[in-house]
Every structure is written in C-alpha cells, then in structure tokens.
Amino acid sequence: MEFWLTFLPLVIYILLIILLTIGIILGIKTIITMNKVEKVVDNVNEKVESLNSVFNIIDFTTDKIAGFTDKIIEMAGNVFSKLLFFKKGKKGKNEKD
C-alpha cells in the first residue's frame, strides 16, 4: 500500500510535466503560425489596396454609364408618353365632333 502512495503521485507528476511541455510546444507553434498568417494577411491587404484605384475607376465608370442609360430611358419614355397622349388627344376631339 505504501508503494502505491508514493508511486501514483510520482506518475501523476510526470504525466502533468509531459502535458505541460506539450501545451507549451503547441502554444509556441500556434504563435509562430499566427505570425505567418498575419504576414500573409498584411501582404494580401497591401495588394488589395494597390488595386483600390482600379476599383474606384470601374465604380465611377459604371455609375456614369448607369446615369447615362437612365437619362436615355427617361427621355424615350417621355417621348413615347407624349406621342401616346397626342394620339389620345386627337381621338378625343374626333369622338366629340
């Protein structure tokens, strides 16, 4: 019985030391990996920021094209509505006579 009382705490301490060592190693590897990931994210961020001007030009161009087509469609709609209103006005005058 005395053997177990001295042997089991010794085994538990050895296992805890091993577990602590593995935890420290995993923590260090995680920190190294996070640093590498941070470098990659910074690199990607720099490349995206360098393309920002291109995206701004594309955005500006599409806004102008959309505005231009909206004006053309509005003008065409006004012309068609005036033509339809003009035809309805003639029919109304003929029906009254």
The first five atom37 places (N, CA, C, CB, O) and aatype in JSON, in Angstrom:
{
  "aatype": [12, 6, 13, 17, 10, 16, 13, 10, 14, 10, 19, 9, 18, 9, 10, 10, 9, 9, 10, 10, 16, 9, 7, 9, 9, 10, 7, 9, 11, 16, 9, 9, 16, 12, 2, 11, 19, 6, 11, 19, 19, 3, 2, 19, 2, 6, 11, 19, 6, 15, 10, 2, 15, 19, 13, 2, 9, 9, 3, 13, 16, 16, 3, 11, 9, 0, 7, 13, 16, 3, 11, 9, 9, 6, 12, 0, 7, 2, 19, 13, 15, 11, 10, 10, 13, 13, 11, 11, 7, 11, 11, 7, 11, 2, 6, 11, 3],
  "atom_mask": [
    [1, 1, 1, 1, 1],
    [1, 1, 1, 1, 1],
    [1, 1, 1, 1, 1],
    [1, 1, 1, 1, 1],
    [1, 1, 1, 1, 1],
    [1, 1, 1, 1, 1],
    [1, 1, 1, 1, 1],
    [1, 1, 1, 1, 1],
    [1, 1, 1, 1, 1],
    [1, 1, 1, 1, 1],
    [1, 1, 1, 1, 1],
    [1, 1, 1, 1, 1],
    [1, 1, 1, 1, 1],
    [1, 1, 1, 1, 1],
    [1, 1, 1, 1, 1],
    [1, 1, 1, 1, 1],
    [1, 1, 1, 1, 1],
    [1, 1, 1, 1, 1],
    [1, 1, 1, 1, 1],
    [1, 1, 1, 1, 1],
    [1, 1, 1, 1, 1],
    [1, 1, 1, 1, 1],
    [1, 1, 1, 0, 1],
    [1, 1, 1, 1, 1],
    [1, 1, 1, 1, 1],
    [1, 1, 1, 1, 1],
    [1, 1, 1, 0, 1],
    [1, 1, 1, 1, 1],
    [1, 1, 1, 1, 1],
    [1, 1, 1, 1, 1],
    [1, 1, 1, 1, 1],
    [1, 1, 1, 1, 1],
    [1, 1, 1, 1, 1],
    [1, 1, 1, 1, 1],
    [1, 1, 1, 1, 1],
    [1, 1, 1, 1, 1],
    [1, 1, 1, 1, 1],
    [1, 1, 1, 1, 1],
    [1, 1, 1, 1, 1],
    [1, 1, 1, 1, 1],
    [1, 1, 1, 1, 1],
    [1, 1, 1, 1, 1],
    [1, 1, 1, 1, 1],
    [1, 1, 1, 1, 1],
    [1, 1, 1, 1, 1],
    [1, 1, 1, 1, 1],
    [1, 1, 1, 1, 1],
    [1, 1, 1, 1, 1],
    [1, 1, 1, 1, 1],
    [1, 1, 1, 1, 1],
    [1, 1, 1, 1, 1],
    [1, 1, 1, 1, 1],
    [1, 1, 1, 1, 1],
    [1, 1, 1, 1, 1],
    [1, 1, 1, 1, 1],
    [1, 1, 1, 1, 1],
    [1, 1, 1, 1, 1],
    [1, 1, 1, 1, 1],
    [1, 1, 1, 1, 1],
    [1, 1, 1, 1, 1],
    [1, 1, 1, 1, 1],
    [1, 1, 1, 1, 1],
    [1, 1, 1, 1, 1],
    [1, 1, 1, 1, 1],
    [1, 1, 1, 1, 1],
    [1, 1, 1, 1, 1],
    [1, 1, 1, 0, 1],
    [1, 1, 1, 1, 1],
    [1, 1, 1, 1, 1],
    [1, 1, 1, 1, 1],
    [1, 1, 1, 1, 1],
    [1, 1, 1, 1, 1],
    [1, 1, 1, 1, 1],
    [1, 1, 1, 1, 1],
    [1, 1, 1, 1, 1],
    [1, 1, 1, 1, 1],
    [1, 1, 1, 0, 1],
    [1, 1, 1, 1, 1],
    [1, 1, 1, 1, 1],
    [1, 1, 1, 1, 1],
    [1, 1, 1, 1, 1],
    [1, 1, 1, 1, 1],
    [1, 1, 1, 1, 1],
    [1, 1, 1, 1, 1],
    [1, 1, 1, 1, 1],
    [1, 1, 1, 1, 1],
    [1, 1, 1, 1, 1],
    [1, 1, 1, 1, 1],
    [1, 1, 1, 0, 1],
    [1, 1, 1, 1, 1],
    [1, 1, 1, 1, 1],
    [1, 1, 1, 0, 1],
    [1, 1, 1, 1, 1],
    [1, 1, 1, 1, 1],
    [1, 1, 1, 1, 1],
    [1, 1, 1, 1, 1],
    [1, 1, 1, 1, 1]
  ],
  "atom_positions": [
    [[0.82, -1.19, 0.0], [0.0, 0.0, 0.0], [0.87, 1.26, 0.0], [-0.93, -0.01, 1.21], [0.54, 2.25, -0.65]],
    [[1.95, 1.21, 0.72], [2.84, 2.36, 0.75], [3.47, 2.59, -0.62], [3.94, 2.16, 1.81], [3.76, 3.72, -1.01]],
    [[3.66, 1.5, -1.33], [4.23, 1.62, -2.67], [3.32, 2.47, -3.56], [4.44, 0.22, -3.29], [3.79, 3.36, -4.28]],
    [[2.02, 2.2, -3.52], [1.06, 2.93, -4.34], [0.97, 4.39, -3.91], [-0.31, 2.27, -4.27], [0.78, 5.27, -4.75]],
    [[1.1, 4.65, -2.65], [1.01, 6.02, -2.16], [2.21, 6.86, -2.6], [0.9, 6.03, -0.63], [2.1, 8.09, -2.69]],
    [[3.32, 6.26, -2.86], [4.47, 7.01, -3.35], [4.6, 6.94, -4.88], [5.75, 6.47, -2.71], [5.1, 7.87, -5.5]],
    [[4.14, 5.85, -5.47], [4.29, 5.65, -6.91], [3.27, 6.46, -7.71], [4.16, 4.18, -7.24], [3.63, 7.09, -8.71]],
    [[2.0, 6.46, -7.3], [0.95, 7.15, -8.06], [1.17, 8.66, -8.12], [-0.4, 6.85, -7.45], [1.03, 9.22, -9.21]],
    [[1.49, 9.35, -7.04], [1.76, 10.79, -7.19], [2.95, 11.06, -8.12], [2.03, 11.42, -5.82], [2.95, 12.05, -8.85]],
    [[3.94, 10.2, -8.09], [5.09, 10.35, -8.97], [4.66, 10.22, -10.44], [6.17, 9.32, -8.63], [5.11, 11.0, -11.28]],
    [[3.81, 9.24, -10.74], [3.31, 9.04, -12.1], [2.46, 10.23, -12.52], [2.48, 7.73, -12.2], [2.56, 10.7, -13.66]],
    [[1.64, 10.72, -11.62], [0.77, 11.87, -11.93], [1.62, 13.1, -12.21], [-0.22, 12.15, -10.76], [1.34, 13.83, -13.15]],
    [[2.66, 13.33, -11.41], [3.53, 14.48, -11.64], [4.26, 14.37, -12.97], [4.54, 14.61, -10.5], [4.41, 15.37, -13.68]],
    [[4.72, 13.19, -13.32], [5.41, 13.0, -14.6], [4.45, 13.26, -15.76], [6.0, 11.57, -14.69], [4.82, 13.91, -16.74]],
    [[3.22, 12.74, -15.65], [2.24, 12.97, -16.71], [1.88, 14.44, -16.82], [0.98, 12.14, -16.46], [1.69, 14.94, -17.93]],
    [[1.78, 15.15, -15.7], [1.48, 16.58, -15.73], [2.63, 17.37, -16.36], [1.19, 17.11, -14.31], [2.4, 18.34, -17.09]],
    [[3.85, 16.97, -16.08], [5.01, 17.63, -16.69], [5.0, 17.42, -18.2], [6.33, 17.1, -16.08], [5.26, 18.35, -18.97]],
    [[4.69, 16.21, -18.63], [4.61, 15.92, -20.07], [3.49, 16.73, -20.71], [4.37, 14.4, -20.32], [3.67, 17.31, -21.78]],
    [[2.34, 16.78, -20.06], [1.2, 17.53, -20.58], [1.53, 19.03, -20.66], [-0.04, 17.31, -19.7], [1.18, 19.68, -21.64]],
    [[2.19, 19.55, -19.66], [2.59, 20.96, -19.66], [3.59, 21.24, -20.76], [3.17, 21.35, -18.31], [3.51, 22.28, -21.41]],
    [[4.53, 20.35, -20.99], [5.52, 20.51, -22.05], [4.85, 20.51, -23.42], [6.59, 19.4, -21.97], [5.15, 21.34, -24.28]],
    [[3.93, 19.57, -23.62], [3.2, 19.51, -24.9], [2.39, 20.79, -25.09], [2.27, 18.26, -24.95], [2.34, 21.32, -26.2]],
    [[1.75, 21.28, -24.04], [0.99, 22.53, -24.13], [1.86, 23.72, -24.5], [0.0, 0.0, 0.0], [1.46, 24.56, -25.3]],
    [[3.05, 23.79, -23.91], [3.96, 24.89, -24.22], [4.42, 24.8, -25.68], [5.18, 24.87, -23.28], [4.47, 25.81, -26.38]],
    [[4.75, 23.6, -26.14], [5.18, 23.42, -27.53], [4.06, 23.81, -28.49], [5.62, 21.97, -27.78], [4.3, 24.5, -29.47]],
    [[2.84, 23.37, -28.21], [1.71, 23.72, -29.07], [1.45, 25.23, -29.04], [0.44, 22.96, -28.64], [1.11, 25.82, -30.07]],
    [[1.61, 25.86, -27.88], [1.43, 27.3, -27.78], [2.45, 28.06, -28.62], [0.0, 0.0, 0.0], [2.1, 29.02, -29.3]],
    [[3.71, 27.63, -28.57], [4.75, 28.28, -29.36], [4.5, 28.09, -30.84], [6.13, 27.73, -28.98], [4.66, 29.03, -31.62]],
    [[4.11, 26.88, -31.25], [3.82, 26.63, -32.67], [2.62, 27.46, -33.14], [3.56, 25.12, -32.91], [2.59, 27.93, -34.27]],
    [[1.64, 27.62, -32.26], [0.47, 28.44, -32.61], [0.88, 29.89, -32.79], [-0.62, 28.32, -31.52], [0.41, 30.55, -33.72]],
    [[1.74, 30.4, -31.93], [2.2, 31.78, -32.07], [2.97, 31.96, -33.37], [3.08, 32.17, -30.88], [2.78, 32.96, -34.07]],
    [[3.84, 31.01, -33.7], [4.6, 31.09, -34.95], [3.66, 31.06, -36.15], [5.62, 29.93, -35.05], [3.83, 31.84, -37.09]],
    [[2.66, 30.18, -36.11], [1.69, 30.09, -37.21], [0.89, 31.38, -37.34], [0.74, 28.9, -37.0], [0.65, 31.85, -38.45]],
    [[0.47, 31.95, -36.21], [-0.29, 33.2, -36.25], [0.54, 34.34, -36.83], [-0.78, 33.57, -34.83], [0.01, 35.18, -37.55]],
    [[1.83, 34.38, -36.53], [2.71, 35.4, -37.12], [2.8, 35.24, -38.63], [4.11, 35.33, -36.5], [2.78, 36.23, -39.36]],
    [[2.91, 33.99, -39.1], [2.96, 33.75, -40.54], [1.65, 34.16, -41.2], [3.26, 32.27, -40.82], [1.65, 34.77, -42.27]],
    [[0.53, 33.82, -40.57], [-0.78, 34.19, -41.11], [-0.93, 35.71, -41.15], [-1.92, 33.57, -40.27], [-1.48, 36.25, -42.11]],
    [[-0.44, 36.38, -40.12], [-0.5, 37.85, -40.09], [0.29, 38.46, -41.23], [0.01, 38.38, -38.75], [-0.14, 39.44, -41.83]],
    [[1.46, 37.89, -41.54], [2.27, 38.39, -42.65], [1.54, 38.19, -43.97], [3.62, 37.68, -42.68], [1.56, 39.08, -44.83]],
    [[0.9, 37.04, -44.15], [0.16, 36.77, -45.39], [-1.01, 37.73, -45.52], [-0.33, 35.31, -45.41], [-1.26, 38.26, -46.6]],
    [[-1.73, 37.96, -44.43], [-2.88, 38.87, -44.47], [-2.41, 40.29, -44.77], [-3.66, 38.83, -43.13], [-3.07, 41.0, -45.53]],
    [[-1.31, 40.71, -44.19], [-0.78, 42.04, -44.5], [-0.39, 42.16, -45.96], [0.42, 42.35, -43.61], [-0.62, 43.19, -46.58]],
    [[0.21, 41.11, -46.5], [0.61, 41.11, -47.91], [-0.62, 41.21, -48.82], [1.42, 39.85, -48.24], [-0.62, 41.98, -49.78]],
    [[-1.64, 40.43, -48.51], [-2.87, 40.47, -49.3], [-3.53, 41.84, -49.18], [-3.85, 39.36, -48.86], [-4.04, 42.38, -50.16]],
    [[-3.52, 42.4, -47.99], [-4.12, 43.72, -47.76], [-3.4, 44.78, -48.59], [-4.07, 44.09, -46.27], [-4.05, 45.65, -49.17]],
    [[-2.08, 44.74, -48.65], [-1.32, 45.69, -49.46], [-1.67, 45.55, -50.94], [0.18, 45.48, -49.25], [-1.81, 46.55, -51.65]],
    [[-1.81, 44.32, -51.41], [-2.14, 44.11, -52.82], [-3.55, 44.59, -53.15], [-1.99, 42.63, -53.18], [-3.78, 45.14, -54.22]],
    [[-4.47, 44.38, -52.24], [-5.85, 44.85, -52.46], [-5.87, 46.37, -52.46], [-6.81, 44.28, -51.37], [-6.57, 46.98, -53.27]],
    [[-5.13, 47.0, -51.55], [-5.09, 48.46, -51.51], [-4.46, 49.03, -52.78], [-4.31, 48.94, -50.29], [-4.84, 50.11, -53.22]],
    [[-3.51, 48.31, -53.38], [-2.92, 48.78, -54.62], [-3.93, 48.71, -55.77], [-1.66, 47.96, -54.96], [-3.81, 49.46, -56.74]],
    [[-4.9, 47.84, -55.67], [-5.94, 47.73, -56.71], [-7.14, 48.64, -56.43], [-6.41, 46.29, -56.81], [-8.07, 48.69, -57.24]],
    [[-7.12, 49.34, -55.31], [-8.25, 50.21, -54.95], [-8.52, 51.26, -56.01], [-7.97, 50.88, -53.62], [-9.68, 51.55, -56.31]],
    [[-7.47, 51.84, -56.59], [-7.67, 52.88, -57.6], [-8.37, 52.31, -58.83], [-6.33, 53.51, -58.0], [-9.21, 52.97, -59.44]],
    [[-8.02, 51.09, -59.2], [-8.66, 50.45, -60.36], [-10.15, 50.23, -60.06], [-7.97, 49.1, -60.71], [-11.0, 50.48, -60.91]],
    [[-10.45, 49.75, -58.85], [-11.84, 49.53, -58.48], [-12.61, 50.86, -58.44], [-11.93, 48.82, -57.12], [-13.79, 50.9, -58.8]],
    [[-11.97, 51.93, -58.0], [-12.63, 53.24, -57.97], [-12.94, 53.72, -59.39], [-11.76, 54.26, -57.24], [-14.0, 54.29, -59.63]],
    [[-12.01, 53.49, -60.32], [-12.24, 53.89, -61.71], [-13.4, 53.08, -62.3], [-10.95, 53.68, -62.55], [-14.26, 53.64, -62.99]],
    [[-13.41, 51.79, -62.04], [-14.5, 50.95, -62.54], [-15.83, 51.38, -61.94], [-14.24, 49.45, -62.22], [-16.84, 51.45, -62.65]],
    [[-15.86, 51.68, -60.66], [-17.08, 52.13, -60.0], [-17.56, 53.46, -60.59], [-16.84, 52.28, -58.48], [-18.75, 53.62, -60.86]],
    [[-16.65, 54.39, -60.79], [-17.0, 55.68, -61.38], [-17.57, 55.5, -62.78], [-15.78, 56.6, -61.41], [-18.57, 56.12, -63.14]],
    [[-16.92, 54.65, -63.57], [-17.37, 54.41, -64.95], [-18.76, 53.78, -64.99], [-16.37, 53.51, -65.69], [-19.61, 54.21, -65.76]],
    [[-18.98, 52.79, -64.16], [-20.3, 52.14, -64.16], [-21.38, 53.09, -63.66], [-20.27, 50.89, -63.29], [-22.52, 53.04, -64.14]],
    [[-21.04, 53.97, -62.71], [-22.03, 54.96, -62.26], [-22.4, 55.91, -63.39], [-21.48, 55.75, -61.06], [-23.58, 56.23, -63.56]],
    [[-21.41, 56.37, -64.15], [-21.68, 57.29, -65.26], [-22.5, 56.59, -66.36], [-20.36, 57.84, -65.84], [-23.42, 57.18, -66.92]],
    [[-22.15, 55.35, -66.66], [-22.89, 54.61, -67.69], [-24.33, 54.4, -67.25], [-22.22, 53.26, -67.99], [-25.26, 54.55, -68.04]],
    [[-24.52, 54.05, -65.98], [-25.88, 53.84, -65.47], [-26.67, 55.13, -65.51], [-25.83, 53.29, -64.03], [-27.85, 55.12, -65.86]],
    [[-26.05, 56.25, -65.15], [-26.73, 57.54, -65.21], [-27.1, 57.91, -66.63], [0.0, 0.0, 0.0], [-28.2, 58.42, -66.88]],
    [[-26.2, 57.67, -67.57], [-26.44, 57.97, -68.98], [-27.6, 57.13, -69.52], [-25.17, 57.72, -69.82], [-28.5, 57.65, -70.18]],
    [[-27.59, 55.83, -69.23], [-28.68, 54.98, -69.72], [-30.0, 55.34, -69.05], [-28.36, 53.5, -69.47], [-31.05, 55.26, -69.68]],
    [[-29.96, 55.75, -67.78], [-31.2, 56.19, -67.12], [-31.78, 57.41, -67.81], [-30.94, 56.49, -65.64], [-32.99, 57.5, -68.0]],
    [[-30.91, 58.36, -68.19], [-31.39, 59.57, -68.88], [-31.98, 59.22, -70.25], [-30.24, 60.58, -69.05], [-33.01, 59.76, -70.64]],
    [[-31.32, 58.31, -70.96], [-31.84, 57.91, -72.29], [-33.19, 57.23, -72.14], [-30.84, 56.96, -73.01], [-34.12, 57.52, -72.9]],
    [[-33.31, 56.35, -71.18], [-34.59, 55.65, -70.98], [-35.67, 56.63, -70.56], [-34.45, 54.54, -69.92], [-36.82, 56.52, -70.99]],
    [[-35.32, 57.6, -69.72], [-36.3, 58.6, -69.28], [-36.75, 59.46, -70.46], [-35.71, 59.49, -68.18], [-37.94, 59.76, -70.59]],
    [[-35.79, 59.85, -71.32], [-36.16, 60.65, -72.49], [-37.04, 59.84, -73.44], [-34.9, 61.15, -73.21], [-38.01, 60.37, -73.98]],
    [[-36.7, 58.58, -73.65], [-37.51, 57.74, -74.54], [-38.91, 57.56, -73.96], [-36.84, 56.36, -74.78], [-39.9, 57.59, -74.69]],
    [[-38.99, 57.36, -72.66], [-40.3, 57.23, -72.03], [-41.12, 58.5, -72.16], [0.0, 0.0, 0.0], [-42.33, 58.43, -72.38]],
    [[-40.49, 59.65, -72.02], [-41.21, 60.92, -72.18], [-41.7, 61.1, -73.61], [-40.31, 62.1, -71.78], [-42.82, 61.56, -73.84]],
    [[-40.85, 60.73, -74.58], [-41.25, 60.85, -75.98], [-42.44, 59.94, -76.27], [-40.06, 60.51, -76.92], [-43.4, 60.37, -76.9]],
    [[-42.38, 58.69, -75.82], [-43.5, 57.77, -76.06], [-44.76, 58.22, -75.33], [-43.12, 56.36, -75.61], [-45.86, 58.1, -75.88]],
    [[-44.62, 58.74, -74.13], [-45.83, 59.19, -73.41], [-46.43, 60.41, -74.1], [-45.5, 59.52, -71.94], [-47.66, 60.54, -74.13]],
    [[-45.6, 61.3, -74.64], [-46.13, 62.46, -75.37], [-46.81, 62.02, -76.65], [-45.0, 63.45, -75.69], [-47.86, 62.56, -77.01]],
    [[-46.22, 61.04, -77.34], [-46.85, 60.54, -78.57], [-48.19, 59.88, -78.26], [-45.92, 59.53, -79.3], [-49.17, 60.1, -78.98]],
    [[-48.25, 59.09, -77.21], [-49.5, 58.43, -76.84], [-50.53, 59.45, -76.39], [-49.27, 57.4, -75.75], [-51.71, 59.33, -76.72]],
    [[-50.09, 60.45, -75.63], [-51.01, 61.49, -75.17], [-51.52, 62.29, -76.35], [-50.33, 62.41, -74.15], [-52.7, 62.67, -76.38]],
    [[-50.64, 62.57, -77.34], [-51.03, 63.32, -78.52], [-52.05, 62.53, -79.32], [-49.8, 63.66, -79.39], [-53.01, 63.12, -79.82]],
    [[-51.88, 61.22, -79.46], [-52.83, 60.39, -80.2], [-54.15, 60.31, -79.46], [-52.26, 58.97, -80.42], [-55.21, 60.35, -80.09]],
    [[-54.11, 60.21, -78.15], [-55.35, 60.16, -77.38], [-56.09, 61.48, -77.47], [-55.06, 59.82, -75.92], [-57.32, 61.5, -77.49]],
    [[-55.37, 62.57, -77.53], [-55.99, 63.9, -77.66], [-56.72, 64.03, -78.98], [0.0, 0.0, 0.0], [-57.8, 64.61, -79.02]],
    [[-56.14, 63.5, -80.07], [-56.79, 63.58, -81.39], [-58.04, 62.72, -81.41], [-55.82, 63.13, -82.49], [-59.06, 63.13, -81.98]],
    [[-57.99, 61.53, -80.8], [-59.15, 60.64, -80.79], [-60.28, 61.27, -79.99], [-58.78, 59.27, -80.21], [-61.44, 61.15, -80.35]],
    [[-59.94, 61.92, -78.92], [-60.95, 62.56, -78.08], [-61.67, 63.67, -78.8], [0.0, 0.0, 0.0], [-62.88, 63.83, -78.64]],
    [[-60.95, 64.45, -79.6], [-61.55, 65.54, -80.35], [-62.44, 64.99, -81.47], [-60.45, 66.45, -80.93], [-63.5, 65.55, -81.75]],
    [[-62.02, 63.92, -82.11], [-62.8, 63.33, -83.2], [-64.08, 62.69, -82.65], [-61.95, 62.29, -83.96], [-65.11, 62.74, -83.32]],
    [[-64.03, 62.11, -81.49], [-65.19, 61.45, -80.94], [-66.25, 62.46, -80.52], [-64.8, 60.58, -79.76], [-67.44, 62.16, -80.58]],
    [[-65.85, 63.65, -80.09], [-66.8, 64.68, -79.67], [-67.49, 65.29, -80.86], [-66.09, 65.76, -78.87], [-68.65, 65.7, -80.75]],
    [[-66.84, 65.36, -82.0], [-67.45, 66.01, -83.19], [-68.52, 65.21, -83.78], [-66.44, 66.28, -84.24], [-69.12, 65.61, -84.77]]
  ]
}
